[in-house]
Amino acid sequence: MNDHTINVAADYSPTPLGRHSKHGNYSGQRFRDELLIPALNKYDRLIIDFDGVAGLPSSFLEEAFGGLVRKRVITAQKFFSRVEIHATNPSLSLASDRIFRYMEAAGVN
């Protein structure tokens, strides 16, 4: 099995923010297109580690993860069968639930 970890704070930014690239250098769109999609295409299992980020704005999460479903990259069910969301900080501990809700909502037309 081919595993990989994306440490968001170290590999991307400790302050992810915004929906689209025009909203800044560390947007959900850029995270999805430059880190998530390539990792999903290359690795069987993926750990996304949010430890060290200052926060997880809904605009960032919805675009990064909901966008995967809207772009038909992966379904929420398949995503969560291959991906583990890691966050030990209590303020980030609901990241997995929030991501699942955004992905599920993006799949409803």
Backbone bond lengths (Angstrom), bond angles and torsions (degrees), N, CA, C in turn:
res aa  C-N    CA-C-N  psi(-1)  N-CA   C-N-CA  omega(-1)  CA-C   N-CA-C  phi
1 M - - - 1.448 - - 1.529 108.25 -
2 N 1.297 116.15 139.52 1.445 125.57 -173.59 1.533 109.45 -104.56
3 D 1.352 117.79 102.13 1.464 122.53 -175.56 1.523 111.81 -105.50
4 H 1.331 115.43 154.75 1.462 121.49 177.92 1.522 108.89 -153.23
5 T 1.330 116.12 146.99 1.454 121.47 176.05 1.521 109.68 -117.35
6 I 1.324 115.87 132.06 1.460 121.42 169.41 1.519 105.97 -103.99
7 N 1.329 116.68 112.62 1.451 121.29 173.49 1.523 105.25 -91.81
8 V 1.316 116.69 103.99 1.456 121.66 -171.26 1.524 111.81 -57.13
9 A 1.331 117.82 -46.01 1.464 120.87 -178.48 1.529 112.09 -62.25
10 A 1.315 117.55 -42.35 1.461 121.65 -177.46 1.524 113.15 -84.09
11 D 1.327 116.91 -40.41 1.463 120.92 -174.47 1.527 113.84 -88.43
12 Y 1.324 116.54 -15.24 1.466 119.99 -176.25 1.520 110.64 -132.63
13 S 1.322 117.56 -75.01 1.465 120.75 179.04 1.524 110.19 -167.58
14 P 1.340 117.64 142.61 1.459 119.64 173.25 1.530 112.09 -74.19
15 T 1.334 116.14 -8.30 1.472 120.32 179.72 1.529 110.84 -131.59
16 P 1.339 117.54 66.67 1.467 119.14 176.88 1.529 108.82 -64.97
17 L 1.334 115.65 138.71 1.460 118.60 -173.15 1.519 110.70 -160.51
18 G 1.309 115.99 138.13 1.460 121.42 172.82 1.511 113.38 94.49
19 R 1.295 113.57 158.76 1.452 121.93 -178.81 1.531 111.59 -86.97
20 H 1.309 116.06 -59.41 1.474 121.81 -173.20 1.526 111.20 -106.01
21 S 1.313 115.89 162.44 1.461 121.80 -179.76 1.523 111.95 -56.23
22 K 1.313 117.16 -33.15 1.468 119.89 179.90 1.530 111.69 -67.01
23 H 1.317 117.80 -13.85 1.464 122.04 178.96 1.528 112.72 -88.23
24 G 1.308 117.68 -0.67 1.464 121.01 178.14 1.510 112.20 142.98
25 N 1.315 114.19 171.40 1.464 120.72 -175.98 1.513 114.29 -72.57
26 Y 1.332 118.33 -16.76 1.458 120.63 -174.59 1.517 111.72 -122.03
27 S 1.307 114.93 48.91 1.466 122.81 -177.39 1.526 111.94 -81.35
28 G 1.330 114.95 164.01 1.455 121.28 175.10 1.518 112.36 -62.53
29 Q 1.331 116.60 -38.15 1.464 120.91 179.01 1.525 110.93 -60.82
30 R 1.314 116.45 -47.20 1.463 120.55 -178.90 1.544 110.32 -66.70
31 F 1.336 117.77 -41.68 1.463 120.98 177.30 1.522 110.66 -58.79
32 R 1.330 115.91 -46.96 1.470 120.50 179.75 1.523 110.98 -61.10
33 D 1.329 116.53 -50.95 1.461 120.40 -172.75 1.528 113.68 -73.27
34 E 1.335 116.76 -35.61 1.461 119.73 -174.29 1.522 114.63 -95.56
35 L 1.337 117.55 -25.18 1.468 119.35 -178.87 1.526 113.05 -117.05
36 L 1.342 116.86 -52.47 1.473 119.48 -173.55 1.527 113.16 -66.10
37 I 1.307 117.61 -54.10 1.474 119.81 -176.52 1.531 111.36 -60.85
38 P 1.347 119.00 -48.24 1.464 117.54 177.22 1.531 113.23 -59.23
39 A 1.339 117.84 -39.66 1.466 120.34 179.35 1.523 111.15 -66.81
40 L 1.330 117.25 -41.06 1.468 120.01 178.09 1.523 111.34 -64.21
41 N 1.324 117.19 -33.50 1.463 121.08 179.02 1.525 112.74 -75.73
42 K 1.330 116.92 -24.90 1.463 120.71 -173.88 1.526 114.24 -98.86
43 Y 1.327 117.21 -33.26 1.469 120.83 -171.62 1.527 112.02 -114.88
44 D 1.333 115.31 149.71 1.458 121.03 177.51 1.526 112.03 -76.53
45 R 1.337 115.99 -41.44 1.470 122.40 -179.22 1.514 107.91 -125.63
46 L 1.326 114.92 142.44 1.452 120.81 -177.03 1.520 109.53 -134.96
47 I 1.321 116.33 134.97 1.455 122.35 172.00 1.522 106.63 -111.26
48 I 1.324 116.12 126.60 1.452 120.62 175.03 1.516 106.60 -108.37
49 D 1.323 115.17 112.80 1.456 122.49 -174.04 1.526 109.31 -102.43
50 F 1.327 116.12 114.81 1.458 121.39 -179.73 1.523 113.06 -94.41
51 D 1.320 118.80 1.17 1.463 119.87 178.08 1.523 109.30 -59.76
52 G 1.327 115.40 135.33 1.457 120.63 178.72 1.518 114.87 97.09
53 V 1.337 117.80 -10.78 1.465 118.30 176.41 1.525 109.19 -82.90
54 A 1.329 115.36 149.37 1.462 120.86 -178.10 1.523 112.06 -73.93
55 G 1.315 117.12 -24.48 1.455 122.19 -179.77 1.515 109.70 178.01
56 L 1.327 115.33 172.35 1.464 121.10 -179.29 1.526 108.96 -131.08
57 P 1.325 116.88 85.99 1.459 120.23 -179.84 1.531 111.51 -61.19
58 S 1.310 115.86 143.76 1.458 120.57 -178.67 1.522 111.53 -59.71
59 S 1.327 118.35 -36.47 1.469 120.28 -179.80 1.526 110.59 -61.97
60 F 1.317 117.21 -40.79 1.459 121.78 177.63 1.525 111.03 -64.13
61 L 1.331 116.31 -52.70 1.466 120.79 -177.24 1.522 112.34 -62.65
62 E 1.333 116.46 -43.32 1.466 119.17 -176.93 1.523 110.66 -64.49
63 E 1.325 116.87 -43.77 1.470 118.99 -178.86 1.521 111.64 -69.94
64 A 1.327 116.36 -43.10 1.463 119.59 -178.33 1.521 111.59 -63.94
65 F 1.333 116.87 -47.50 1.460 120.20 -172.17 1.526 112.91 -99.34
66 G 1.322 117.74 -44.40 1.461 119.75 173.76 1.517 110.68 -60.39
67 G 1.337 115.45 -35.18 1.464 120.76 178.39 1.515 113.24 -62.47
68 L 1.324 117.44 -30.38 1.468 119.98 175.98 1.521 111.01 -60.16
69 V 1.327 115.86 -39.68 1.469 120.76 -179.25 1.532 109.64 -74.58
70 R 1.338 117.11 -45.79 1.473 120.08 -179.82 1.518 111.71 -60.01
71 K 1.323 117.12 -35.85 1.465 121.30 179.48 1.529 112.09 -84.90
72 R 1.321 115.87 2.60 1.459 122.65 178.59 1.532 113.36 59.71
73 V 1.334 114.76 35.13 1.464 120.52 175.83 1.519 109.77 -76.52
74 I 1.348 116.29 -42.12 1.458 121.46 -176.13 1.529 108.52 -163.39
75 T 1.319 116.99 151.49 1.467 120.50 174.13 1.532 108.88 -84.70
76 A 1.312 115.81 162.56 1.467 120.29 177.77 1.526 110.57 -60.65
77 Q 1.316 117.23 -42.98 1.462 120.87 -178.38 1.528 111.12 -63.16
78 K 1.318 117.05 -45.65 1.460 120.14 -179.64 1.536 110.50 -67.89
79 F 1.331 116.36 -38.52 1.458 121.15 177.85 1.522 110.09 -56.68
80 F 1.329 116.85 -51.16 1.454 119.97 -176.72 1.527 113.47 -74.67
81 S 1.314 118.04 -11.58 1.463 119.25 172.67 1.530 110.73 -81.57
82 R 1.333 116.46 -17.71 1.470 121.33 -178.37 1.522 114.44 -113.19
83 V 1.326 116.62 -16.04 1.463 120.42 -170.77 1.525 110.87 -122.24
84 E 1.322 114.89 136.64 1.462 121.58 173.77 1.521 107.94 -112.37
85 I 1.319 116.06 130.81 1.460 121.83 176.29 1.521 107.42 -96.90
86 H 1.320 116.11 126.92 1.461 120.93 -177.60 1.526 109.29 -118.83
87 A 1.327 115.94 128.34 1.466 122.08 175.43 1.524 108.14 -158.23
88 T 1.318 117.08 110.61 1.461 119.95 -179.92 1.524 112.22 -88.99
89 N 1.315 117.44 -21.35 1.461 121.44 178.11 1.522 108.86 -65.02
90 P 1.329 118.85 124.50 1.467 120.97 -177.89 1.539 113.81 -55.55
91 S 1.332 117.19 -32.37 1.462 118.64 -179.93 1.529 112.60 -73.04
92 L 1.324 116.70 -14.67 1.469 121.10 179.12 1.527 112.18 -109.67
93 S 1.318 116.58 0.62 1.468 120.93 -170.99 1.525 113.74 -64.40
94 L 1.305 118.68 -20.16 1.464 120.91 178.68 1.525 112.73 -92.22
95 A 1.325 117.42 11.02 1.464 120.96 -177.95 1.525 111.68 -55.76
96 S 1.310 117.30 -43.89 1.466 120.44 -178.31 1.527 111.50 -61.65
97 D 1.330 117.33 -44.03 1.472 120.83 178.38 1.519 111.38 -63.25
98 R 1.332 116.04 -43.00 1.467 120.01 179.88 1.524 110.81 -63.93
99 I 1.322 116.84 -43.74 1.464 120.92 179.36 1.525 110.30 -61.61
100 F 1.322 117.25 -45.06 1.456 120.18 179.51 1.531 110.75 -59.73
101 R 1.328 117.19 -44.34 1.469 120.40 179.36 1.523 111.44 -61.72
102 Y 1.323 118.01 -42.49 1.465 120.99 178.93 1.522 110.85 -64.64
103 M 1.317 116.91 -40.44 1.472 120.27 -179.62 1.524 110.41 -68.84
104 E 1.314 117.46 -43.33 1.470 120.98 177.95 1.522 110.92 -60.62
105 A 1.330 117.28 -45.63 1.463 121.44 -179.73 1.530 111.52 -64.10
106 A 1.322 116.97 -35.18 1.467 120.31 179.73 1.523 111.97 -68.81
107 G 1.333 116.69 -22.52 1.453 120.72 -179.99 1.507 114.07 -84.28
108 V 1.319 117.19 -8.27 1.474 122.34 -179.98 1.515 108.35 -93.28
109 N 1.308 115.87 121.80 1.477 119.71 -179.56 1.494 111.56 -99.19
